[in-house]
Amino acid sequence: MLMPETKAGTPKDPPVLTAKRFEPEAILSLELIRQHTKSDDVIRVPDNLLSLYRDAALQAAESYTGMLLRQQQVVTQDVSRELDILVTRPRRPYYKVRLEYPTVDGVLYLYGGWPMLDVVTIHAEPGDTTVRVPFQHHALDMSPCCRPSHCGTPRPANFGVKLMYRAGLTDEQAIPASIRMGALKYIAWAINNPGDEALSGVNQSNVNPQAGRNNAAWQSGAVEEWRLCVRDA
């Protein structure tokens, strides 16, 4: 069980973190979109429609890749199971925890549990997806078992311990080029296939199982770009 050393005045609640929302215009400007789609003089494609297509493209990219592209996010991750697996090394054992998203600044806060643990600040490299939680003291879980049928089964000794951190990318410029390229392809397809005209491939399911789905990300070729950025499972 993780039992950080208690220090006078150490808070038991982590600090309040704030996350930054990215500006869509800084990710993909309307000027760049018009250059790519060659729609500078197309009256039927106003700026508000391009903005809608841009939002849809970035949302689709987030859904496919699992990345945070439109904003950072404050993540609270339950790590009680990970803290039951100890990596032993001479004099410096630690727990290895895989994060749900890359950390923005490499600063994470460990807290919670029962009884409530003092907050432990963990430092990693910005962008890391795996962190080391220092092992400080081991204690056996000697609590009585209230369900006899479950006696003898392993129970997590670090129940309720959490990690909190800011997740995502540092800013709009950190978004990979392949994400932008895929979004441009998505937008170009949306411009050329508005409304009920989005029927390409509806009768081609016998050729390819995905062809009849009218998936804009697949039909436009955006998925081929986004595959380069899919996070490791």
SULZIHU-V982729 format. One record per helix or strand of 3 or more residues. SS is the DSSP state (h for helix, s for strand). FROM is the first residue (numbers start at 1). TO is the last residue. Records with the same first field share a line. If there is no record, write none. Layout:
SS = FROM-TO / FROM-TO
//
This chain:
h = 24-27 / 30-37 / 47-65 / 82-84 / 148-150 / 172-174 / 177-192 / 195-197 / 211-213 / 216-220 / 222-229
s = 73-78 / 94-98 / 103-112 / 117-123 / 130-134 / 161-167
//
